[in-house]
Amino acid sequence: MNTQINKGRAIEITAGGAIPSGTPVKVGSLVGIASNTYANGDTAVIWLEGTHLVPKTAGAAWTAGELLYWDATANSFTGTSSSNTFAGYAYAAALSGDITGYILLRQ
């Protein structure tokens, strides 16, 4: 019997409000990226893997492979784990002044 319902690359949620395409979304302990633009009540597909350009907290550099976390207060990704949710790994280095960076979502 085949019990697989999803390959684990995405999760579907009911949007609790407008979600722009490419926006980071926290679902419980998961952090993903909205695959499209959704309105309140839509079934939204949230990517849980892949490499994405995301908002980065300025002030600290990233090194490739560094653990990254979602900071819901700053609405950006950071290398600081305290009070933040693990999301993935820095896909490439980013300078401290950069406001975006590439994340490889956890797999």
Beta strands, then each sheet from edge to edge (+ up, - down):
strand 1: 10-14
strand 2: 24-27
strand 3: 30-34
strand 4: 43-47
strand 5: 51-55
strand 6: 67-71
strand 7: 76-78
strand 8: 85-90
strand 9: 100-105
sheet 1: 1+ 4- 3+ 2-
sheet 2: 5+ 9- 8+ 6- 7+
end
